[in-house]
Amino acid sequence: MSEKTASEKLKEELFYEPKSAWDRLDEQEIAAADRYCEGYRRFVDDSKTEREAVLTAIELAEAKGFRPFDRTQPLKAGDKVYYKNRGKALLMAVIGTRPITDGVSIAAAHIDSPRLDLKPNPLYEDHDLCYFDTHYYGGIKKYQWPTLPLALHGVIVRRDGTTVKVCVGEDEGDPVFCVTDLLPHLATAQMKKTMAEGIKGEDLNILIGSRPFRDDKGSELVKLNIMKLLHDKYGIVESDFLSAELEAVPAFGARDVGFDRSLIGAYGHDDRVCAYPAVTAILETEHPAYTAVTILADKEEIGSEGNTGMQSAFLKYFIADIAAAFGAEGRHVLSRSVCLSADVNVALDPMFMDVIEVRNCAKLNGGVVLTKYTGAKGKSDTNDASAELMGRIRSLMEDGDVVWQIGELGRVDAGGGGTVAKYIADLDVDTVDLGVPVLSMHAPFEVVAKLDVYMAHKAFAALLQRQ
């Protein structure tokens, strides 16, 4: 092998050349990533809604010694606590050895994903077919949802105040549901429409049956038969839909993608692919220097609204209660804290290069992606992390042997998006986005790389276990 020239040596020293994780990891760590992702696949299959993600995380946490947080009880270093917010958001903490006023380390992910929600009065019959009327949730391409097998998840609160859980379409013997589409033979007019107009939001109605109630004659007998089946199984009447949260999600599980099994395809990678590493990182945290906190938040896909979203005060109150246990003020803790907003970013897709700026776009197998800012156009509606924070996180990643890369959300003026980062930064917390690059983001079947998922776990562990 010829000796490197002076310019080659100087380029190697001075230039920034991102490398694939394949070039930086040995076979042992690659195998560790594959093993780690088996747990992730189970998590994403068991957690297709925010309620299910909370319950799954609590089960994992309690197995590691976490207990429900009680603000009236004292805390000490090493204590592990969790707080469930209305069944749809979760806070987990491990109390550190340093004074609480030194700040806390926060990994903040969200656990809601785009889907089809049932309307409050959803059940209707039309020409002897029965449907659920839906209102889509989050940013979807509506044309992607017809003809998919769908499962129904959620809860119904009956008029007597009791709650029943619903999960239909996941077990092998279950029926599934679907949104229908027009056959190509009659779709001449439809095919002339834009992709945004081809399927309308009001057309995303779910086919749920066609068999009439046979013991009588009259109208709406298919609806009557469906309602009888639901009453027999769940003890509900039609008005109980008024107090229900039912979500239609893809009825398939996570699968390895590719002959080499290097990728995972699933519904809900955004953002459970960051939520799971944030959970596993805190589960591994024992006696950290700084108090470690993992957040699983709801409602990010619709603006982090409501009392389970990050615009609410539940994080601020939680930190205030922990601070009070040590005689401190919550605001003093938050102002010295550091947060990794654990959310996904776009991965370079060779099929759609016109919206990608190659030098500043994440790639699959490039490791976890650090995103200084998101937003749209002129950096509007975003948190823009400081140079000082970026320097601290860079050092943290390198010291933790984390394979990482930099990324933006596409070309300037091509679009944009946001995360929970700005709402946590609003609490006077140093915050930056860090997560997993994704192909086909917000589609019913998204794709991620196993090595990147594993690096997300290592990244959040590096933060939560920092000295």
C-alpha positions as CSV (number, residue, x, y, z in Angstrom):
1,M,0.0,0.0,0.0
2,S,1.4,3.4,-1.0
3,E,2.1,6.0,1.7
4,K,-0.5,8.8,2.0
5,T,0.4,12.1,0.4
6,A,0.7,15.2,2.5
7,S,-2.7,16.5,1.2
8,E,-4.4,13.2,2.0
9,K,-3.1,13.3,5.5
10,L,-4.1,16.9,5.9
11,K,-7.6,16.2,4.6
12,E,-7.9,13.3,7.0
13,E,-7.0,15.6,9.8
14,L,-9.1,18.7,8.9
15,F,-12.1,17.5,6.8
16,Y,-15.4,16.3,8.2
17,E,-16.2,12.9,6.5
18,P,-19.1,11.1,8.1
19,K,-18.7,7.4,8.1
20,S,-21.2,4.6,8.1
21,A,-21.7,2.6,11.3
22,W,-20.6,-0.5,9.3
23,D,-17.2,1.0,9.0
24,R,-16.9,1.8,12.7
25,L,-18.4,-1.2,14.5
26,D,-17.0,-4.7,14.9
27,E,-18.9,-7.9,14.5
28,Q,-19.6,-8.1,18.2
29,E,-21.3,-4.8,18.4
30,I,-23.3,-5.4,15.3
31,A,-24.6,-8.6,16.8
32,A,-25.4,-6.7,20.0
33,A,-27.5,-4.2,17.9
34,D,-29.4,-7.1,16.3
35,R,-30.2,-8.6,19.7
36,Y,-31.3,-5.2,21.0
37,C,-33.7,-4.7,18.1
38,E,-35.5,-8.0,19.0
39,G,-36.7,-6.2,22.1
40,Y,-37.6,-3.2,20.1
41,R,-39.7,-5.2,17.7
42,R,-41.7,-6.6,20.6
43,F,-42.1,-3.1,22.0
44,V,-43.4,-1.6,18.8
45,D,-45.8,-4.5,18.3
46,D,-47.2,-4.2,21.8
47,S,-47.4,-0.4,21.8
48,K,-49.5,0.7,18.8
49,T,-51.2,3.4,20.8
50,E,-50.0,5.8,23.4
51,R,-52.0,4.0,26.2
52,E,-50.3,0.7,25.3
53,A,-46.9,2.2,25.1
54,V,-47.4,3.6,28.7
55,L,-48.5,0.2,30.0
56,T,-45.6,-1.6,28.3
57,A,-43.1,0.8,29.6
58,I,-44.5,0.6,33.2
59,E,-44.3,-3.2,33.0
60,L,-40.6,-3.0,32.0
61,A,-39.9,-0.3,34.7
62,E,-41.5,-2.2,37.5
63,A,-39.4,-5.3,36.6
64,K,-36.4,-3.0,37.2
65,G,-37.5,-1.8,40.6
66,F,-39.4,1.4,39.6
67,R,-42.3,2.4,41.8
68,P,-45.1,5.0,41.5
69,F,-44.0,8.5,42.4
70,D,-45.5,9.8,45.7
71,R,-44.7,13.5,46.2
72,T,-45.3,13.2,49.9
73,Q,-42.5,10.6,50.4
74,P,-38.8,11.4,50.7
75,L,-36.4,10.7,47.9
76,K,-32.7,9.6,48.0
77,A,-30.0,8.9,45.5
78,G,-30.7,5.7,43.6
79,D,-34.5,5.8,44.0
80,K,-36.4,4.9,40.9
81,V,-39.9,6.4,40.4
82,Y,-42.5,6.8,37.6
83,Y,-45.5,9.0,37.2
84,K,-48.4,8.0,34.8
85,N,-50.2,11.0,33.4
86,R,-53.8,10.0,32.7
87,G,-52.7,6.7,31.1
88,K,-51.3,8.4,28.0
89,A,-48.0,9.9,29.1
90,L,-45.2,8.7,31.4
91,L,-42.4,10.2,33.4
92,M,-39.6,8.0,34.8
93,A,-36.8,9.2,37.0
94,V,-33.7,7.8,38.8
95,I,-32.5,10.1,41.5
96,G,-28.8,11.1,41.2
97,T,-26.0,11.5,43.6
98,R,-25.3,15.2,42.8
99,P,-27.4,18.0,44.3
100,I,-30.7,18.3,42.4
101,T,-29.9,22.0,41.8
102,D,-27.1,20.8,39.5
103,G,-29.9,20.0,37.0
104,V,-31.3,16.8,35.5
105,S,-30.7,14.8,32.4
106,I,-33.8,14.4,30.2
107,A,-34.6,12.1,27.3
108,A,-38.0,13.2,25.9
109,A,-39.8,11.1,23.3
110,H,-43.4,10.9,22.2
111,I,-45.5,7.8,21.9
112,D,-48.4,8.9,19.6
113,S,-48.3,8.2,15.9
114,P,-50.5,9.1,12.9
115,R,-53.6,7.0,12.6
116,L,-57.4,7.0,12.0
117,D,-59.5,8.0,15.0
118,L,-63.1,7.0,15.2
119,K,-65.4,10.0,15.4
120,P,-67.6,10.5,18.5
121,N,-70.7,9.1,16.7
122,P,-69.0,6.8,14.2
123,L,-71.3,3.9,13.4
124,Y,-73.5,4.0,10.3
125,E,-75.0,1.9,7.6
126,D,-75.0,2.8,3.9
127,H,-76.5,0.5,1.2
128,D,-76.4,-2.6,3.4
129,L,-72.7,-2.0,4.4
130,C,-71.7,-0.9,7.9
131,Y,-68.9,1.6,8.5
132,F,-67.0,3.4,11.2
133,D,-66.6,7.1,10.4
134,T,-63.1,8.4,11.1
135,H,-61.1,11.6,11.6
136,Y,-57.5,11.2,10.8
137,Y,-54.9,12.1,13.4
138,G,-51.6,13.7,12.6
139,G,-49.9,14.3,9.3
140,I,-50.7,11.5,6.9
141,K,-50.8,11.0,3.2
142,K,-54.4,10.0,2.9
143,Y,-54.0,7.8,-0.2
144,Q,-51.7,5.5,1.8
145,W,-54.5,4.3,4.1
146,P,-57.1,2.6,1.8
147,T,-56.9,-1.2,1.3
148,L,-54.7,-1.8,4.4
149,P,-55.7,-4.4,7.0
150,L,-56.5,-2.4,10.1
151,A,-56.9,-3.2,13.7
152,L,-58.9,-1.4,16.3
153,H,-57.3,-0.4,19.6
154,G,-58.6,1.8,22.5
155,V,-61.0,2.1,25.4
156,I,-64.7,2.7,25.8
157,V,-66.1,4.3,28.9
158,R,-69.7,3.0,29.3
159,R,-72.5,5.1,30.6
160,D,-72.2,3.5,34.0
161,G,-68.6,4.8,34.2
162,T,-66.8,1.4,33.7
163,T,-64.1,1.1,31.1
164,V,-63.6,-1.7,28.6
165,K,-60.4,-2.2,26.6
166,V,-60.7,-2.9,22.9
167,C,-58.1,-4.7,20.7
168,V,-59.4,-6.4,17.6
169,G,-57.3,-7.4,14.6
170,E,-54.0,-8.3,16.1
171,D,-54.5,-12.0,16.9
172,E,-54.4,-14.5,14.1
173,G,-58.0,-15.5,14.5
174,D,-59.3,-11.9,14.7
175,P,-61.2,-10.1,11.9
176,V,-59.6,-7.0,10.5
177,F,-61.1,-3.9,9.0
178,C,-60.2,-1.7,6.0
179,V,-60.8,1.5,4.0
180,T,-61.8,0.6,0.4
181,D,-60.6,2.3,-2.8
182,L,-61.9,2.7,-6.3
183,L,-61.0,0.1,-8.9
184,P,-58.7,1.3,-11.7
185,H,-61.3,0.5,-14.4
186,L,-63.5,3.3,-13.1
187,A,-60.9,5.6,-11.6
188,T,-60.2,7.8,-14.7
189,A,-61.5,11.0,-12.9
190,Q,-59.9,10.1,-9.6
191,M,-56.5,9.5,-11.3
192,K,-56.6,13.0,-12.7
193,K,-56.7,14.5,-9.2
194,T,-53.7,15.4,-7.2
195,M,-52.4,12.9,-4.7
196,A,-53.7,15.1,-1.9
197,E,-57.2,15.2,-3.5
198,G,-57.5,11.6,-4.7
199,I,-58.7,10.4,-1.3
200,K,-60.5,12.8,1.0
201,G,-60.5,12.8,4.7
202,E,-64.2,12.2,4.9
203,D,-63.7,9.1,2.7
204,L,-61.5,7.3,5.1
205,N,-64.3,5.3,6.6
206,I,-63.7,1.8,7.8
207,L,-65.7,-1.1,6.5
208,I,-66.8,-3.3,9.5
209,G,-69.6,-5.6,8.3
210,S,-72.4,-6.6,5.9
211,R,-74.5,-9.2,7.6
212,P,-78.0,-8.1,8.6
213,F,-79.9,-8.9,11.8
214,R,-82.1,-11.8,10.6
215,D,-84.9,-12.0,13.1
216,D,-86.8,-9.1,11.8
217,K,-87.5,-6.7,8.9
218,G,-86.7,-3.0,8.8
219,S,-83.9,-0.5,8.1
220,E,-80.3,-0.5,9.4
221,L,-80.3,-4.2,10.1
222,V,-76.6,-4.5,9.4
223,K,-75.9,-1.8,11.9
224,L,-78.2,-3.5,14.3
225,N,-76.4,-6.8,14.0
226,I,-73.0,-5.1,14.5
227,M,-74.3,-3.2,17.5
228,K,-75.7,-6.5,19.0
229,L,-72.3,-8.1,18.5
230,L,-70.6,-5.2,20.3
231,H,-73.2,-5.3,23.1
232,D,-72.7,-9.0,23.6
233,K,-68.9,-8.7,23.7
234,Y,-68.4,-5.4,25.5
235,G,-71.7,-4.5,27.1
236,I,-72.0,-1.3,25.2
237,V,-74.7,0.7,23.5
238,E,-74.3,3.1,20.7
239,S,-74.2,6.2,22.9
240,D,-71.1,4.7,24.6
241,F,-69.1,5.7,21.6
242,L,-69.5,9.3,22.7
243,S,-67.1,8.5,25.6
244,A,-64.6,6.3,23.7
245,E,-61.1,6.6,22.3
246,L,-60.7,4.1,19.5
247,E,-57.9,4.2,17.0
248,A,-57.5,2.3,13.7
249,V,-53.9,1.3,13.1
250,P,-52.2,-1.1,10.7
251,A,-52.9,-4.8,11.6
252,F,-49.5,-6.1,10.9
253,G,-46.4,-6.4,13.1
254,A,-42.8,-5.3,12.7
255,R,-40.8,-7.3,10.2
256,D,-37.1,-7.4,9.2
257,V,-36.6,-5.8,5.8
258,G,-34.0,-6.9,3.2
259,F,-32.2,-10.1,2.5
260,D,-29.6,-9.1,5.1
261,R,-32.2,-8.3,7.8
262,S,-30.4,-5.0,8.5
263,L,-33.6,-2.9,8.5
264,I,-36.9,-3.0,10.4
265,G,-40.3,-2.1,8.8
266,A,-43.2,-1.3,11.1
267,Y,-46.0,1.0,11.9
268,G,-45.2,3.7,14.5
269,H,-41.4,4.0,14.3
270,D,-42.2,7.7,14.7
271,D,-41.6,8.0,17.5
272,R,-41.5,4.7,19.3
273,V,-38.1,4.0,17.8
274,C,-36.8,6.8,20.1
275,A,-39.2,6.0,23.0
276,Y,-37.9,2.5,23.4
277,P,-34.2,3.5,23.6
278,A,-35.1,6.3,26.0
279,V,-36.8,3.7,28.2
280,T,-34.1,1.1,28.0
281,A,-31.4,3.7,28.7
282,I,-33.1,4.7,32.0
283,L,-33.8,1.1,32.9
284,E,-30.0,0.5,32.8
285,T,-29.2,3.6,34.8
286,E,-28.1,2.9,38.4
287,H,-27.0,5.7,40.8
288,P,-26.4,8.3,38.2
289,A,-24.5,11.5,39.0
290,Y,-27.3,13.8,37.7
291,T,-30.9,12.7,38.2
292,A,-32.1,11.0,35.1
293,V,-35.5,11.5,33.5
294,T,-37.2,9.9,30.6
295,I,-40.4,11.4,29.2
296,L,-43.0,9.6,27.0
297,A,-45.4,12.3,25.8
298,D,-48.7,12.2,24.0
299,K,-50.1,14.5,21.3
300,E,-46.8,15.5,19.5
301,E,-48.3,14.7,16.1
302,I,-51.0,17.3,16.6
303,G,-48.9,20.0,18.2
304,S,-48.3,18.6,21.7
305,E,-51.6,20.0,22.9
306,G,-53.7,19.0,25.9
307,N,-52.8,17.9,29.4
308,T,-50.8,14.8,28.2
309,G,-48.8,16.8,25.6
310,M,-45.5,18.6,26.2
311,Q,-47.2,22.0,26.1
312,S,-48.9,21.1,29.4
313,A,-47.3,21.6,32.8
314,F,-46.9,18.0,33.8
315,L,-43.1,17.9,33.4
316,K,-42.7,21.2,35.2
317,Y,-44.8,20.0,38.1
318,F,-43.0,16.7,38.2
319,I,-39.6,18.4,38.4
320,A,-41.0,20.9,41.0
321,D,-42.1,18.0,43.2
322,I,-38.8,16.2,43.0
323,A,-37.0,19.5,43.7
324,A,-39.2,20.1,46.7
325,A,-38.2,16.7,48.2
326,F,-34.7,18.2,48.5
327,G,-35.8,21.7,49.5
328,A,-35.1,23.2,46.1
329,E,-37.1,25.2,43.5
330,G,-38.1,23.5,40.3
331,R,-37.2,26.4,38.2
332,H,-33.6,26.3,39.5
333,V,-33.4,22.7,38.6
334,L,-34.8,23.1,35.0
335,S,-32.5,26.1,34.2
336,R,-29.4,23.8,34.7
337,S,-30.8,20.8,33.0
338,V,-30.0,19.2,29.6
339,C,-32.5,17.5,27.3
340,L,-32.2,15.3,24.3
341,S,-35.5,15.7,22.4
342,A,-35.8,12.1,21.2
343,D,-37.5,12.3,17.9
344,V,-36.9,11.0,14.4
345,N,-35.5,12.7,11.3
346,V,-35.7,12.1,7.6
347,A,-33.3,9.6,6.1
348,L,-31.8,10.1,2.7
349,D,-33.9,8.3,0.1
350,P,-32.3,7.9,-3.4
351,M,-35.8,7.8,-4.9
352,F,-36.6,11.4,-3.7
353,M,-33.3,13.4,-4.0
354,D,-35.0,16.6,-5.1
355,V,-36.0,17.4,-1.5
356,I,-32.7,16.4,0.1
357,E,-29.6,18.4,0.7
358,V,-27.0,15.7,0.7
359,R,-24.3,17.3,2.9
360,N,-26.8,17.9,5.7
361,C,-29.1,14.9,5.5
362,A,-28.9,11.8,7.7
363,K,-28.4,8.4,6.2
364,L,-29.6,4.9,7.3
365,N,-26.7,3.2,9.1
366,G,-25.0,6.5,9.8
367,G,-25.9,6.3,13.4
368,V,-28.2,8.4,15.5
369,V,-28.9,11.9,14.0
370,L,-28.3,15.1,15.9
371,T,-30.6,17.9,14.7
372,K,-29.7,21.4,15.7
373,Y,-33.0,22.8,14.6
374,T,-36.2,21.6,12.8
375,G,-39.0,24.1,11.9
376,A,-39.8,25.4,8.4
377,K,-38.5,28.0,6.0
378,G,-36.6,30.6,8.0
379,K,-36.2,28.3,11.0
380,S,-39.7,29.3,12.2
381,D,-41.5,27.4,14.9
382,T,-38.4,25.6,16.3
383,N,-35.8,25.3,19.0
384,D,-32.4,26.1,17.7
385,A,-29.8,24.6,19.9
386,S,-26.8,26.8,20.9
387,A,-23.3,26.1,19.7
388,E,-22.3,25.5,23.3
389,L,-24.9,22.8,23.8
390,M,-23.9,21.2,20.4
391,G,-20.3,21.1,21.6
392,R,-21.3,19.4,24.9
393,I,-23.5,16.8,23.1
394,R,-20.8,16.1,20.5
395,S,-18.3,15.4,23.3
396,L,-20.9,13.2,25.1
397,M,-21.5,11.1,22.0
398,E,-17.8,10.7,21.3
399,D,-17.0,9.8,24.9
400,G,-19.8,7.2,24.9
401,D,-18.6,5.6,21.6
402,V,-21.9,6.6,19.9
403,V,-22.0,6.6,16.1
404,W,-23.8,9.8,15.2
405,Q,-24.3,12.1,12.3
406,I,-25.8,15.5,11.7
407,G,-29.1,16.1,9.9
408,E,-31.7,18.6,8.8
409,L,-35.3,18.0,7.8
410,G,-34.8,18.3,4.0
411,R,-34.0,21.3,1.8
412,V,-34.6,24.8,2.8
413,D,-38.2,25.8,1.8
414,A,-39.0,22.2,0.9
415,G,-41.3,21.8,3.9
416,G,-40.5,21.3,7.5
417,G,-41.7,20.0,10.8
418,G,-41.3,20.1,14.6
419,T,-40.7,18.1,17.7
420,V,-41.3,18.6,21.5
421,A,-37.9,20.3,21.8
422,K,-39.2,23.9,21.7
423,Y,-41.7,23.2,24.5
424,I,-39.0,21.8,26.8
425,A,-36.6,24.6,25.8
426,D,-39.4,27.1,26.9
427,L,-38.9,25.8,30.4
428,D,-35.3,27.2,30.3
429,V,-33.8,23.8,29.6
430,D,-30.8,23.4,27.2
431,T,-32.5,21.2,24.5
432,V,-31.5,19.6,21.2
433,D,-33.1,17.0,19.0
434,L,-31.5,13.6,18.6
435,G,-33.1,10.5,17.2
436,V,-33.2,7.8,14.5
437,P,-33.4,8.5,10.7
438,V,-36.5,7.1,9.1
439,L,-37.6,6.2,5.5
440,S,-41.3,6.7,4.6
441,M,-41.9,8.7,7.8
442,H,-45.6,8.9,8.8
443,A,-46.5,6.1,6.4
444,P,-48.3,3.0,7.7
445,F,-45.1,1.1,7.2
446,E,-41.9,3.0,8.1
447,V,-38.3,1.7,7.8
448,V,-35.3,2.2,10.1
449,A,-31.9,0.6,10.4
450,K,-31.1,-1.7,13.3
451,L,-27.7,-0.1,13.9
452,D,-29.3,3.4,14.2
453,V,-31.8,2.1,16.8
454,Y,-29.0,0.6,18.9
455,M,-27.0,3.9,18.7
456,A,-30.1,5.8,19.9
457,H,-30.0,3.6,23.0
458,K,-26.3,4.3,23.5
459,A,-26.8,8.0,23.0
460,F,-29.6,8.3,25.6
461,A,-27.6,6.1,28.0
462,A,-24.6,8.5,27.5
463,L,-26.8,11.4,28.5
464,L,-28.6,9.8,31.4
465,Q,-25.4,8.4,32.9
466,R,-23.2,11.4,32.4
467,Q,-20.8,12.4,35.2
